[in-house]
Amino acid sequence: MKWVYLAAGIALFLKMLIMPNPAAEWEEFSIVEAIVEDSGVPNAVSGIIFRNRLYDTIFEVIVFTIAILGVKFLLSDEQPTETVYQFTDGPSIVLARLGATIASLVSIELAIRGHLSPGGGFAAGVAGGTAIGLIAITSNSEWMESIYKKWNAATWEKVSVLIFIILAGITLVGWELPQGNVGTLLSGGLIPILNILVALKVALGSWAVILLFIRYRGLL
């Protein structure tokens, strides 16, 4: 069998050397422009994620949810740690909280305008999770948990996932909001709403995981 594999490899190598790649018959066709026109948003990446391959994006959100549930399950039988490692010196605390402020503002910007410029829901959620993590390593862990429970963050996380799946399903069956004027804030149909829901889901999910690791590991 080794000789068969070797002969097949040599034949494939010769094919790539001798036979040229077929030239595309649609050289003047711009895929990016087609996606922008089809989705109604200047950010073609958002158009692909939330329209052309929305089916995949639904399961990406579900996989992230399952990952969070997996962390909760794996750490559920462990004893909470008594030692939490955090920043204690003033300069580090100031820099971390400054970074958290910047990251939170970036998160809001990416969530609201992610369909107009580079960014989007996942990037916004990561920025929001980064802001929460920077606050967590400079604040009391019990205070962080109390805020998490006070605002029902776990409930909002689950609600955002359910709303995202429902809206995505409605989009997949062919119903969409008017696209509006390309380049304006209120454009792209449901894409801006899906962006915000994903950002909310990722940020709140990151918050839950951060609290779990602090509680059971003592550090992020």
Backbone as CSV, one residue per row, in Angstrom:
resi,resn,N_x,N_y,N_z,CA_x,CA_y,CA_z,C_x,C_y,C_z
1,MET,0.814,-1.210,0.000,0.000,0.000,0.000,0.852,1.267,0.000
2,LYS,2.053,1.170,0.587,2.912,2.349,0.634,3.260,2.824,-0.772
3,TRP,3.497,1.851,-1.705,3.840,2.242,-3.070,2.652,2.935,-3.749
4,VAL,1.444,2.511,-3.405,0.250,3.135,-3.983,0.147,4.589,-3.515
5,TYR,0.347,4.789,-2.191,0.295,6.154,-1.655,1.390,7.025,-2.263
6,LEU,2.598,6.443,-2.419,3.713,7.194,-2.989,3.422,7.574,-4.441
7,ALA,2.894,6.634,-5.207,2.579,6.914,-6.618,1.492,7.972,-6.720
8,ALA,0.482,7.902,-5.838,-0.586,8.897,-5.855,-0.044,10.279,-5.496
9,GLY,0.881,10.325,-4.526,1.477,11.603,-4.143,2.295,12.204,-5.270
10,ILE,3.070,11.376,-5.969,3.881,11.861,-7.084,2.985,12.353,-8.219
11,ALA,1.906,11.608,-8.482,0.985,12.003,-9.560,0.327,13.341,-9.245
12,LEU,-0.065,13.532,-7.984,-0.684,14.796,-7.596,0.312,15.941,-7.710
13,PHE,1.579,15.682,-7.325,2.610,16.711,-7.409,2.861,17.110,-8.865
14,LEU,2.930,16.114,-9.760,3.146,16.402,-11.177,1.958,17.144,-11.767
15,LYS,0.761,16.789,-11.314,-0.440,17.471,-11.798,-0.378,18.951,-11.467
16,MET,0.044,19.295,-10.224,0.131,20.698,-9.815,1.214,21.436,-10.585
17,LEU,2.294,20.737,-10.960,3.375,21.381,-11.708,3.022,21.587,-13.177
18,ILE,2.391,20.587,-13.797,2.184,20.602,-15.247,0.879,21.278,-15.635
19,MET,-0.204,20.930,-14.944,-1.528,21.433,-15.324,-1.817,22.742,-14.604
20,PRO,-2.053,23.815,-15.322,-2.339,25.106,-14.683,-3.729,25.094,-14.052
21,ASN,-3.912,25.984,-13.089,-5.224,26.131,-12.471,-6.187,26.767,-13.465
22,PRO,-7.413,26.283,-13.530,-8.373,26.885,-14.468,-8.675,28.328,-14.082
23,ALA,-8.722,29.193,-15.060,-8.996,30.602,-14.807,-10.476,30.797,-14.523
24,ALA,-10.740,31.663,-13.588,-12.136,31.944,-13.246,-12.812,32.683,-14.383
25,GLU,-14.069,32.319,-14.616,-14.801,32.946,-15.698,-15.526,34.209,-15.249
26,TRP,-15.434,34.536,-13.940,-16.151,35.698,-13.429,-15.185,36.657,-12.745
27,GLU,-14.104,36.997,-13.424,-13.057,37.822,-12.845,-13.572,39.194,-12.416
28,GLU,-14.552,39.709,-13.121,-15.056,41.039,-12.811,-16.058,41.034,-11.670
29,PHE,-16.452,39.856,-11.190,-17.472,39.747,-10.147,-16.821,39.911,-8.778
30,SER,-17.325,40.828,-7.962,-16.787,41.069,-6.622,-17.677,40.394,-5.589
31,ILE,-17.113,39.399,-4.906,-17.880,38.685,-3.886,-18.228,39.615,-2.730
32,VAL,-17.267,40.462,-2.339,-17.510,41.371,-1.217,-18.668,42.314,-1.524
33,GLU,-18.656,42.885,-2.725,-19.739,43.793,-3.098,-21.083,43.073,-3.137
34,ALA,-21.075,41.819,-3.576,-22.319,41.046,-3.618,-22.851,40.792,-2.212
35,ILE,-21.949,40.504,-1.272,-22.370,40.256,0.108,-22.917,41.529,0.736
36,VAL,-22.244,42.650,0.492,-22.710,43.933,1.030,-24.086,44.275,0.481
37,GLU,-24.271,44.055,-0.803,-25.571,44.356,-1.416,-26.649,43.419,-0.900
38,ASP,-26.280,42.162,-0.678,-27.251,41.161,-0.235,-27.650,41.363,1.215
39,SER,-26.674,41.723,2.073,-26.941,41.845,3.514,-27.362,43.254,3.920
40,GLY,-26.939,44.273,3.146,-27.287,45.648,3.474,-26.394,46.285,4.518
41,VAL,-25.207,45.681,4.781,-24.273,46.253,5.755,-22.897,46.372,5.109
42,PRO,-22.142,47.460,5.399,-20.811,47.625,4.809,-19.799,46.599,5.295
43,ASN,-19.978,46.084,6.518,-19.061,45.090,7.056,-19.427,43.721,6.490
44,ALA,-18.695,43.308,5.462,-19.025,42.045,4.798,-18.884,40.851,5.726
45,VAL,-17.982,40.939,6.716,-17.802,39.836,7.662,-19.084,39.622,8.468
46,SER,-19.683,40.719,8.952,-20.948,40.609,9.672,-22.044,40.069,8.762
47,GLY,-22.015,40.486,7.494,-22.987,39.967,6.546,-22.881,38.466,6.377
48,ILE,-21.652,37.963,6.340,-21.443,36.515,6.201,-21.877,35.783,7.466
49,ILE,-21.436,36.291,8.624,-21.697,35.597,9.885,-23.181,35.563,10.217
50,PHE,-23.863,36.689,10.022,-25.252,36.781,10.459,-26.269,36.636,9.336
51,ARG,-25.789,36.282,8.130,-26.759,36.065,7.051,-26.366,34.886,6.182
52,ASN,-25.209,34.986,5.504,-24.827,33.937,4.564,-24.540,32.608,5.263
53,ARG,-23.977,32.660,6.454,-23.714,31.423,7.199,-24.307,31.503,8.606
54,LEU,-25.526,32.001,8.668,-26.205,32.162,9.956,-26.432,30.820,10.635
55,TYR,-26.665,29.781,9.838,-26.881,28.450,10.407,-25.682,28.026,11.254
56,ASP,-24.465,28.276,10.749,-23.258,27.946,11.517,-23.149,28.806,12.768
57,THR,-23.487,30.079,12.647,-23.365,30.998,13.775,-24.288,30.590,14.926
58,ILE,-25.472,30.088,14.604,-26.385,29.618,15.652,-25.699,28.567,16.509
59,PHE,-25.057,27.610,15.850,-24.415,26.531,16.598,-23.145,26.995,17.297
60,GLU,-22.488,28.028,16.780,-21.345,28.595,17.498,-21.796,29.177,18.840
61,VAL,-22.934,29.872,18.829,-23.479,30.415,20.070,-23.862,29.289,21.019
62,ILE,-24.461,28.225,20.478,-24.856,27.090,21.316,-23.629,26.400,21.900
63,VAL,-22.571,26.260,21.096,-21.334,25.632,21.596,-20.744,26.452,22.738
64,PHE,-20.760,27.784,22.613,-20.256,28.637,23.691,-21.079,28.432,24.960
65,THR,-22.394,28.294,24.806,-23.270,28.052,25.955,-22.949,26.713,26.606
66,ILE,-22.741,25.684,25.787,-22.398,24.365,26.320,-21.055,24.405,27.043
67,ALA,-20.103,25.195,26.523,-18.797,25.318,27.179,-18.941,25.905,28.577
68,ILE,-19.799,26.904,28.730,-20.026,27.504,30.043,-20.665,26.498,30.990
69,LEU,-21.649,25.749,30.486,-22.284,24.710,31.302,-21.270,23.643,31.691
70,GLY,-20.335,23.341,30.774,-19.303,22.360,31.074,-18.387,22.807,32.197
71,VAL,-18.026,24.091,32.203,-17.198,24.619,33.293,-17.931,24.495,34.630
72,LYS,-19.209,24.859,34.627,-20.001,24.748,35.862,-20.075,23.302,36.337
73,PHE,-20.252,22.372,35.394,-20.377,20.957,35.758,-19.060,20.406,36.311
74,LEU,-17.948,20.717,35.653,-16.657,20.171,36.066,-16.208,20.705,37.427
75,LEU,-16.610,21.943,37.748,-16.183,22.541,39.015,-17.221,22.403,40.126
76,SER,-18.354,21.776,39.820,-19.452,21.732,40.795,-19.142,20.896,42.022
77,ASP,-18.268,19.885,41.892,-17.978,19.010,43.031,-16.706,19.414,43.776
78,GLU,-16.154,20.579,43.485,-14.955,21.046,44.167,-15.305,22.025,45.283
79,GLN,-14.395,22.137,46.208,-14.582,23.061,47.327,-14.053,24.450,46.950
80,PRO,-14.807,25.486,47.264,-14.322,26.846,46.963,-12.999,27.129,47.673
81,THR,-12.122,27.835,47.007,-10.837,28.177,47.597,-10.986,29.353,48.556
82,GLU,-10.136,29.386,49.548,-10.180,30.478,50.524,-9.261,31.628,50.144
83,THR,-8.334,31.376,49.238,-7.371,32.398,48.836,-7.670,32.871,47.427
84,VAL,-7.829,34.168,47.261,-8.074,34.757,45.953,-6.916,35.709,45.643
85,TYR,-6.240,35.467,44.534,-5.096,36.279,44.148,-5.571,37.457,43.303
86,GLN,-5.306,38.662,43.781,-5.730,39.869,43.086,-4.641,40.921,43.151
87,PHE,-4.807,41.972,42.350,-3.902,43.104,42.426,-4.152,43.841,43.747
88,THR,-3.069,44.209,44.407,-3.200,44.944,45.663,-2.509,46.301,45.621
89,ASP,-1.572,46.479,44.695,-0.868,47.762,44.640,-1.678,48.771,43.841
90,GLY,-1.611,50.014,44.257,-2.401,51.083,43.666,-2.242,51.267,42.172
91,PRO,-0.995,51.376,41.660,-0.816,51.603,40.212,-1.448,50.501,39.363
92,SER,-1.289,49.238,39.776,-1.873,48.135,39.001,-3.392,48.206,38.997
93,ILE,-3.966,48.566,40.140,-5.426,48.677,40.231,-5.937,49.794,39.324
94,VAL,-5.250,50.939,39.356,-5.666,52.074,38.518,-5.577,51.712,37.041
95,LEU,-4.464,51.087,36.632,-4.292,50.714,35.230,-5.312,49.673,34.791
96,ALA,-5.584,48.704,35.671,-6.550,47.659,35.327,-7.947,48.238,35.158
97,ARG,-8.322,49.150,36.042,-9.670,49.734,35.945,-9.769,50.711,34.778
98,LEU,-8.667,51.373,34.463,-8.653,52.209,33.260,-8.828,51.337,32.021
99,GLY,-8.106,50.217,32.001,-8.258,49.283,30.883,-9.675,48.729,30.793
100,ALA,-10.293,48.479,31.955,-11.674,47.982,31.967,-12.631,49.009,31.389
101,THR,-12.407,50.281,31.712,-13.260,51.347,31.170,-13.139,51.429,29.662
102,ILE,-11.893,51.376,29.169,-11.674,51.436,27.720,-12.289,50.221,27.030
103,ALA,-12.074,49.030,27.620,-12.604,47.804,27.017,-14.127,47.806,26.983
104,SER,-14.764,48.331,28.032,-16.229,48.378,28.049,-16.767,49.336,26.984
105,LEU,-16.100,50.477,26.804,-16.518,51.420,25.765,-16.326,50.815,24.371
106,VAL,-15.215,50.114,24.185,-14.978,49.437,22.906,-16.047,48.373,22.664
107,SER,-16.420,47.649,23.731,-17.450,46.619,23.614,-18.776,47.203,23.139
108,ILE,-19.181,48.325,23.737,-20.434,48.966,23.344,-20.364,49.447,21.898
109,GLU,-19.232,50.043,21.525,-19.055,50.539,20.155,-19.131,49.396,19.142
110,LEU,-18.444,48.286,19.436,-18.434,47.158,18.510,-19.805,46.515,18.395
111,ALA,-20.550,46.485,19.496,-21.874,45.862,19.472,-22.865,46.702,18.670
112,ILE,-22.811,48.023,18.852,-23.788,48.906,18.200,-23.434,49.156,16.734
113,ARG,-22.139,49.292,16.439,-21.708,49.664,15.080,-20.925,48.548,14.402
114,GLY,-21.038,47.331,14.898,-20.279,46.225,14.325,-20.674,45.878,12.907
115,HIS,-21.878,46.266,12.494,-22.307,45.983,11.117,-21.839,47.063,10.139
116,LEU,-21.245,48.126,10.668,-20.782,49.218,9.816,-19.268,49.245,9.665
117,SER,-18.563,48.723,10.644,-17.105,48.778,10.641,-16.571,47.469,11.214
118,PRO,-15.263,47.228,11.105,-14.708,45.986,11.659,-15.111,45.795,13.118
119,GLY,-15.567,44.627,13.435,-16.056,44.330,14.779,-17.253,43.413,14.681
120,GLY,-18.113,43.474,15.669,-19.287,42.625,15.660,-19.564,42.058,17.028
121,GLY,-20.556,41.175,17.103,-21.010,40.659,18.381,-19.968,39.880,19.149
122,PHE,-19.244,38.992,18.470,-18.263,38.178,19.176,-17.107,39.036,19.703
123,ALA,-16.614,39.938,18.875,-15.539,40.835,19.319,-16.017,41.729,20.461
124,ALA,-17.252,42.211,20.370,-17.799,43.046,21.436,-17.925,42.267,22.728
125,GLY,-18.363,41.015,22.637,-18.477,40.183,23.832,-17.136,39.910,24.485
126,VAL,-16.118,39.675,23.653,-14.768,39.450,24.199,-14.261,40.707,24.907
127,ALA,-14.496,41.876,24.302,-14.079,43.126,24.947,-14.825,43.328,26.258
128,GLY,-16.125,43.020,26.276,-16.890,43.132,27.511,-16.401,42.162,28.567
129,GLY,-16.104,40.923,28.165,-15.557,39.952,29.115,-14.203,40.372,29.660
130,THR,-13.395,41.010,28.809,-12.095,41.526,29.263,-12.283,42.605,30.311
131,ALA,-13.249,43.492,30.079,-13.528,44.548,31.060,-13.959,43.951,32.396
132,ILE,-14.823,42.943,32.345,-15.278,42.295,33.574,-14.123,41.599,34.279
133,GLY,-13.249,40.951,33.499,-12.097,40.279,34.104,-11.158,41.255,34.786
134,LEU,-10.927,42.415,34.179,-10.048,43.411,34.790,-10.644,43.968,36.080
135,ILE,-11.965,44.120,36.111,-12.615,44.561,37.346,-12.523,43.477,38.406
136,ALA,-12.661,42.208,37.972,-12.662,41.096,38.923,-11.337,40.958,39.654
137,ILE,-10.220,41.225,38.961,-8.918,41.038,39.610,-8.499,42.250,40.437
138,THR,-9.385,43.244,40.502,-9.083,44.411,41.340,-10.182,44.676,42.367
139,SER,-11.212,43.808,42.425,-12.343,44.050,43.314,-12.614,42.832,44.179
140,ASN,-13.438,43.023,45.169,-13.830,41.939,46.061,-14.685,40.929,45.300
141,SER,-14.332,39.637,45.415,-15.044,38.602,44.662,-16.496,38.475,45.114
142,GLU,-16.747,38.673,46.408,-18.121,38.595,46.898,-18.969,39.731,46.328
143,TRP,-18.366,40.905,46.192,-19.076,42.029,45.595,-19.406,41.744,44.139
144,MET,-18.459,41.128,43.418,-18.695,40.777,42.025,-19.858,39.792,41.902
145,GLU,-19.924,38.805,42.780,-21.007,37.824,42.736,-22.337,38.456,43.104
146,SER,-22.314,39.375,44.052,-23.562,40.027,44.448,-24.130,40.866,43.295
147,ILE,-23.251,41.548,42.557,-23.700,42.317,41.395,-24.252,41.374,40.330
148,TYR,-23.584,40.253,40.129,-24.016,39.260,39.141,-25.422,38.759,39.459
149,LYS,-25.671,38.484,40.740,-26.993,37.983,41.141,-28.030,39.098,41.181
150,LYS,-27.628,40.290,41.597,-28.564,41.403,41.712,-29.187,41.738,40.357
151,TRP,-28.386,41.742,39.307,-28.874,42.093,37.975,-29.325,40.881,37.180
152,ASN,-29.398,39.711,37.830,-29.884,38.489,37.166,-29.140,38.223,35.862
153,ALA,-27.820,38.325,35.937,-27.005,38.175,34.721,-27.162,36.787,34.107
154,ALA,-27.295,35.760,34.950,-27.454,34.402,34.427,-28.742,34.281,33.617
155,THR,-29.818,34.914,34.095,-31.092,34.873,33.378,-31.000,35.616,32.054
156,TRP,-30.372,36.804,32.084,-30.235,37.588,30.854,-29.385,36.849,29.829
157,GLU,-28.387,36.115,30.291,-27.558,35.338,29.368,-28.399,34.307,28.625
158,LYS,-29.235,33.582,29.376,-30.077,32.553,28.753,-31.132,33.179,27.846
159,VAL,-31.701,34.307,28.275,-32.711,34.975,27.458,-32.112,35.460,26.135
160,SER,-30.900,35.996,26.198,-30.254,36.486,24.972,-30.025,35.350,23.988
161,VAL,-29.668,34.165,24.489,-29.471,33.011,23.606,-30.793,32.600,22.953
162,LEU,-31.860,32.537,23.753,-33.161,32.128,23.222,-33.661,33.118,22.167
163,ILE,-33.530,34.419,22.460,-33.982,35.428,21.500,-33.151,35.340,20.222
164,PHE,-31.842,35.137,20.368,-30.978,35.018,19.191,-31.407,33.835,18.330
165,ILE,-31.667,32.682,18.936,-32.056,31.498,18.175,-33.388,31.730,17.470
166,ILE,-34.341,32.370,18.166,-35.654,32.636,17.564,-35.523,33.579,16.366
167,LEU,-34.803,34.691,16.557,-34.642,35.654,15.466,-33.863,35.047,14.294
168,ALA,-32.831,34.254,14.631,-32.056,33.606,13.566,-32.930,32.620,12.794
169,GLY,-33.781,31.881,13.512,-34.683,30.949,12.846,-35.662,31.669,11.934
170,ILE,-36.178,32.806,12.403,-37.091,33.603,11.575,-36.377,34.083,10.314
171,THR,-35.113,34.484,10.468,-34.340,34.929,9.304,-34.118,33.788,8.318
172,LEU,-33.841,32.598,8.832,-33.564,31.460,7.961,-34.785,31.032,7.154
173,VAL,-35.987,31.272,7.683,-37.184,30.899,6.929,-37.575,31.957,5.904
174,GLY,-36.835,33.076,5.888,-37.050,34.061,4.836,-37.651,35.382,5.254
175,TRP,-37.967,35.546,6.561,-38.547,36.811,6.994,-37.448,37.720,7.522
176,GLU,-37.391,38.955,7.020,-36.357,39.894,7.436,-36.947,41.288,7.579
177,LEU,-36.294,42.086,8.409,-36.665,43.494,8.511,-36.147,44.250,7.295
178,PRO,-36.701,45.404,6.992,-36.167,46.217,5.882,-34.695,46.547,6.123
179,GLN,-33.900,46.486,5.068,-32.456,46.702,5.210,-32.095,48.158,5.478
180,GLY,-32.932,49.091,5.081,-32.609,50.495,5.296,-31.521,50.968,4.350
181,ASN,-30.955,52.109,4.662,-29.884,52.683,3.837,-28.537,52.135,4.271
182,VAL,-27.811,51.581,3.327,-26.495,51.001,3.632,-25.564,52.069,4.198
183,GLY,-24.922,51.758,5.318,-23.986,52.689,5.937,-24.567,53.462,7.092
184,THR,-25.877,53.393,7.299,-26.497,54.084,8.427,-26.607,53.124,9.614
185,LEU,-26.793,53.687,10.805,-26.858,52.871,12.012,-28.031,51.905,11.973
186,LEU,-29.190,52.405,11.515,-30.383,51.561,11.429,-30.469,50.949,10.034
187,SER,-29.591,49.998,9.784,-29.564,49.314,8.495,-29.181,47.860,8.726
188,GLY,-29.367,47.056,7.687,-28.975,45.652,7.802,-30.036,44.738,8.348
189,GLY,-31.261,45.221,8.520,-32.329,44.359,9.018,-32.082,43.906,10.447
190,LEU,-32.044,42.593,10.648,-31.864,42.027,11.985,-30.398,41.907,12.403
191,ILE,-29.470,42.182,11.503,-28.048,41.981,11.815,-27.589,42.799,13.020
192,PRO,-27.928,44.094,13.153,-27.505,44.834,14.345,-28.065,44.237,15.638
193,ILE,-29.303,43.757,15.594,-29.904,43.147,16.787,-29.181,41.849,17.140
194,LEU,-28.877,41.045,16.136,-28.145,39.801,16.381,-26.758,40.092,16.928
195,ASN,-26.128,41.150,16.432,-24.819,41.567,16.950,-24.885,41.853,18.443
196,ILE,-25.879,42.630,18.851,-26.014,43.016,20.259,-26.315,41.799,21.126
197,LEU,-27.154,40.899,20.634,-27.486,39.695,21.410,-26.263,38.807,21.617
198,VAL,-25.463,38.640,20.571,-24.242,37.834,20.706,-23.270,38.494,21.669
199,ALA,-23.122,39.817,21.578,-22.223,40.533,22.495,-22.675,40.349,23.935
200,LEU,-23.973,40.455,24.170,-24.514,40.278,25.515,-24.265,38.861,26.018
201,LYS,-24.501,37.885,25.159,-24.304,36.492,25.538,-22.842,36.202,25.892
202,VAL,-21.921,36.621,25.047,-20.503,36.327,25.269,-19.987,37.050,26.510
203,ALA,-20.375,38.308,26.703,-19.896,39.067,27.862,-20.422,38.467,29.165
204,LEU,-21.719,38.171,29.217,-22.303,37.604,30.441,-21.798,36.188,30.689
205,GLY,-21.608,35.422,29.613,-21.041,34.085,29.771,-19.616,34.134,30.297
206,SER,-18.844,35.093,29.807,-17.475,35.269,30.311,-17.489,35.648,31.789
207,TRP,-18.448,36.488,32.168,-18.583,36.883,33.581,-18.833,35.660,34.456
208,ALA,-19.717,34.770,34.019,-20.017,33.562,34.784,-18.779,32.686,34.944
209,VAL,-18.029,32.504,33.852,-16.827,31.666,33.910,-15.765,32.298,34.806
210,ILE,-15.607,33.618,34.722,-14.639,34.319,35.565,-14.956,34.101,37.042
211,LEU,-16.225,34.245,37.412,-16.619,34.045,38.813,-16.358,32.611,39.264
212,LEU,-16.601,31.651,38.385,-16.368,30.254,38.740,-14.891,29.977,38.990
213,PHE,-14.035,30.508,38.120,-12.609,30.276,38.297,-12.065,31.004,39.538
214,ILE,-12.597,32.162,39.819,-12.170,32.842,41.040,-12.611,32.062,42.276
215,ARG,-13.833,31.543,42.237,-14.373,30.844,43.396,-13.646,29.525,43.664
216,TYR,-13.319,28.778,42.581,-12.760,27.447,42.768,-11.257,27.359,42.511
217,ARG,-10.682,28.366,41.878,-9.250,28.338,41.605,-8.488,29.478,42.280
218,GLY,-9.201,30.526,42.642,-8.556,31.632,43.317,-7.907,32.636,42.399
219,LEU,-7.946,32.378,41.105,-7.362,33.303,40.132,-7.974,33.023,38.785
220,LEU,-7.770,33.955,37.841,-8.343,33.789,36.499,-7.500,32.833,35.667
